[in-house]
Amino acid sequence: MVADSSNNELDYKMLIINLGTMKRILIYIILFFNIINGCKEPYDFNVENESTNLVIESMISNKSYLDTKAYPSDGRYFTVKLSLTNSVKNTRPAKVNNAEVRLEMSDSSYLEYTPSGQEDGLFYLEHDNFKAKAGIGYRLKVIYDEVEYTSSWQYLPKYVSDDHIDTVSFDEVEKDIIPAGSLDNEIVSVNGIMVKASMGNNTVNNEVSYYRWKFQAMWVFKAAMVGPEDPNKVCWVTDKNYLNGYVMGKGAGASHEENLFFVQTHDNEKIYYDYSVLIIQEHLNKPTYDFWLEMQQSIDDGLIPSAQPYNLPTNFSSKLPVNGFFSVVGESAYRWYFKKSQLSYYVEDDLRYNCIYYKDLGPYAETCLSCLAYSGSPTTRKPSWWKPN
Amino acid sequence: MYSIKITLLGSFVFILSSSYAQDLKSVFIDKDANGKVLSELLYNLEDDYNIDFIFNEEMIMPYTVQEVNGRIRIVDYLEYYLVLYKVLTYGDHVAVIVPKSESPGFVKEGVNLYVVSNESFIGNLVDGSNSQSVIGAQVYLNKDSNTGTLTGADGSFEVDNLSSTYNIVNVKYVGYEGLSLVIAQSKVYGQNEEIKIEIFPESKELEGVVISARKEDANFQSKITGIESMGIETLKTLPTFLGEVDPIRGITTLPGVSTTGELSSGFNVRGGEIGQNLIMQDQAIMYNPSHMFGFFSGFNPDMVSDIALYKGGGPANLGGRLSSILDVKLKNGSLDHYAISGGIGLISSRLNVEGPIGSKVSFMVGGRLSYSNWLLHANDDIQLKQSSANFNDITAKLLYNISKKDIVSLTAYRSYDDFKLASDSTFSWESQNLAINWDHNFNDRLASNFSLSYSSYLSEVNNPSPVDGFSYYNGINDVKLGYAADWEQNQDVTYKVGLEFLYNDIEPGKLETHGEQVSIEPSNMHNQYSLESAFFAQGDWSISEEFSIVAGIRYSHFSRLGKDVIYDFDYDRIESRYPTIQDSTLYDSGEKIISYHGWEPRISLRYLMNSSSSWKLSYYRSYQYLHLVSNTTATTPQDYWINSGPSLKPERGDQFSVGFFKNFDTNNYELSAEVFYKTTKNAIDYIDGADLTLNPSLEEGMARGEAKAYGLEMMIKKKSGKINGWISYTYSRSKRKFNDDSRGEQYVINNGDYYPSAYDQPHNASLVLNYRTGLRGVLSLNFNYSTGRPITIPISKFSYDGYLAVLNYSNRNEYRIPDYHRLDLSYTLKDRKYKGRKVTGEWVFSLYNLYGRKNAYSITFDQYGKATKTSILGSIFPSISYNFKI
């Protein structure tokens, strides 16, 4: 073949021009079309053959009502909650009141639960001193709509008498969060504390022990724009939607620390005054641990595809489908108090400033004038056991 | 696919001309020659001067020498006197006299004029524009078109029975300019070396042509069913996503092959799982054939020669996977000249360089690099703004033509991907391959291939946080050794025998922590080691013109080896879903833990009904000893492999198929209809709530049962013309059943009834249409449809403890996501081609997802059971790229 140098030069020039042209075209196309228009949108499945299951929520432990008052706390009776499953499109589950609920023991004795009368679906075991004992089997029996639902026999886990939380402390940390109510899911970095518990050497024979930690928080809230003599100035607040999750863990042998929960410091009025969390430790047997762990893991919403979905296990048997898991746990608790003065840095109480700043031309916001307007369950009655450091 | 063509590369000695010969140009005649019979004059001159005149004696006989008026060169006289003839000189001593009516218009020594020393003409046909071998071209005698041959896989050919004088030999290949050769025979001055012949693409309007190494009638002639092959030129005509040619996406337009949609790093064949496909590139195993979760191919399209997919076991030399074998072959670098090619795309670019090293060695190196982050950062979504995605790969091949009998090639490949989604964790995965192939020809009927390859795949999730950072790895390494020999007993009978060994070293999962306050414990699953070996033998018999049989047997053996710890489980003590460990056994390094073996018969029958149609019947059995574990409903690069073991038996697949194949209109149309039925024993699925990550008891999270798949695949294809393409439709079902409760009730799925597998897509259709708009443009259209994949959905919810909604799910795979369909359009505009042009290129404009359908990649449910459909590509997706070659 005869090489034509002039054509070669033209070829290379055209290559360069083509590249430049393409770059311009690319920019125009990209601006015109909204690229990577991947999207998420709601989708409706037509569910066939919907059925309704009974849901039984129940637990007993080795701490009686009177034992729990000594944590200190307001005290807790053992309860059973009954409800029905409902369609994923409905929001409110139906509660069940007309059922017989009984706790049977392996020594052939039993105790009856009584309906609460104040809350639908709630049944109490109103015995101040009753608590689970080692070596005795317990099972729950529910009769609803002429159908019997019976749990398998459950026992206290081994070595629960060794369980305790030695100390609770915290580390000052920074954490990336998406602020509640954020419209654009922007991640921000906030200061806070990671609360951790130190467990003593609580196992024998190096067997693995399984735990679940739950939290009951209470804090002081003060209405910023009224004086100290106002009866609605100071409230003690609880909120069932705050710290309502749980932490799972397991340990064997040596003592160890467990990170429990994070509390934001700046811009968090919960810690402006006194803040307290009752940390409840449940020592579980493995099936119960797996049940709670699977419940936690069953909630997943991410870009990476999820694992095969599955139904939670149940230890109830019946001729109809049933949900729920009856468990007997070893329980202990630690009452932890916190003040913002324990931090190495200053946290400003901006409640008063916010009341004034957002006042506009009208009256103050309700929470500025009465602590009872604060969200959650505020009460002006100070708990008898409230003794912050 | 192609059987290995036996190339006859004899070594011949070029015979030098006699030292007494004189140059033709110095041979004169004078007036004394007048009146002599011309042919006698020429013979006398041959004797006197040791030159050679080649001519048809009968044609020249009537002529006598006249009009010689003075001293004149003989060649000048012949040109003047024989007005009806051309006088072609070859070298200094040969003149060939050819009638003008038979001779090509343009004749030039070394271009289309050759002199050989005997009645065989051996040549090698290459594309003059890129030095690639031209395969399947027709080479035949002009006077007798039945005397000729097709060029082989390396472009070689041999034409026998040449006339002792001159021959006109035509070379014809669609899309190329025809070439006429003048081949003369001279015992003294002829050569016997293989002659390189060049042909060039047509510079006039091209017909739509698929350039592949398949014979035109392979649809009904080939003796084995369930094979789909595609040349890289066909792949390049399909509309692309962001200008990226993807062989995997290409084969999903063929019947029986589907994918789970965008962001799928694999494909499904006849309802089988992704992990049941073996993918090889030049004999080295590829564990992840894609980049960026499946958006882009892991294969460099500029380096791929062709791909072949065996649906089912395939020939006896292939095995190890139940569903398919995908064999990707790379090109060889040019032995003649250097070339640079590449492409610039929206988010990635590639560059390839090839050329000779000396006269016997060629190299080819290609690389790709992505720069997609600007695209992510241009998005409004905050999470994507803070994300990044990168990939790069490099492929290299060295070819060494040691001799006519030995060719050695070395192929190396490395690819890397990483992806970070807003959070601190980075997902990355890396593949490395190295393959050596040695082809040896004992003679023209016996050839062998020796291959040695190494493959490595590693995936990692890395969280660098100083507080709770961790790194999670899994991976697989293997070394494969193979030897196969092909013997052609005669044109009706060929045999193939061979051995194969595969050693696997698997890291099922390892977790390292490096944060100060890590709450998770480090963990390291024991590595798994195994040795797979196989012996195979296959015969290919053409019993008669109509009936042929390919029958083979493969014997495979698997050994799981230490060092490893194997647990013994107590199925009477089930804690939640898993049996408790009651004992464990430590195996030393190399110690055999357990072995499995099996015979894998492979048989294919073909019956030719007539010259254009056939029936084919086949049966394959395969064993699969490695299993891909996926913790998600769609596969990801973090999925990992495990060996069969004491608790996990190998899967065994049996497949039957029967099909009807017909060609129309001189092989321009192909029709195929094939029915298959496939059963799998020891199929695997996961129990509810199976914990498959870093779980030493993970095998106990697997239920064992059976699977079946059946279907009808149909395709009609038009191969050439202004409009060409194909339509394929598949109806198939893929179901599984797990009803063995001997280990516990948790191993029974869906009450032990058959349920659809995750890849059950009853209807699957593809349309590919190419339209040649003119000299250089091709408009391509691709439409895909498939039934929505099965899905398990929440059917009710309840509140429990602090959770407002806990979900109850339907039976596994009881519902379906919406159907998938998509239309793509692309336009390819090639630069003008002319002889001597050094830089050529093409623009590719693509519109992917033309009507902007929001196909469901997945449907996820929030904690309240509300379904959200996620579409990866929710609108039309344009792209433009420019490919060039220097």
Interface residues (C-beta under 8 A of the other chain):
Chain A: M1 V2 A3 D4 N7 N8 D11 Y12 M14 L15 N18 L19 M22 I25 L26 I29 I30 F33 N34 I35 I36 N37 G38 C39 K40 E41 P42 Y43 D44 F45 V47 E50 S51 T52 N53 V55 E57 S83 L84 T85 N86 S87 V88 T91 P93 D171 V173 D184 N185 E186 I187 M194 K240 N244 G245 Y246 G249 E258 N259 K286 P287 D290 F291 E294 M295 S298 I299 D301 L303 I304 P305 S306 A307 Q308 P309 Y310 N311 L312 P313 P321 N323 G324
Chain B: G128 I344 L346 L375 L376 A378 N379 D381 I382 Q383 L384 Q386 L421 A422 V467 Q517 S519 E575 S576 R577 N631 T632 T633 A634 T636 Y686 D688 G689 A690 T792 I793 P794 I795 S796 K797 F798 S799 Y800 D801 G802 Y803 A805 V806 L807 N808 Y809 S810 R812 Y815 P818 D831 Y834 K835 G836 R837 K838 V839 T840 G841 W843 K854 A856 S858 I859 T860 F861 D862 Q863 Y864 G865 K866 A867 T868 K869 T870 S871 I872 L873 G874 S875 I876 F877 P878 S879 I880 S881 Y882 F884 I886
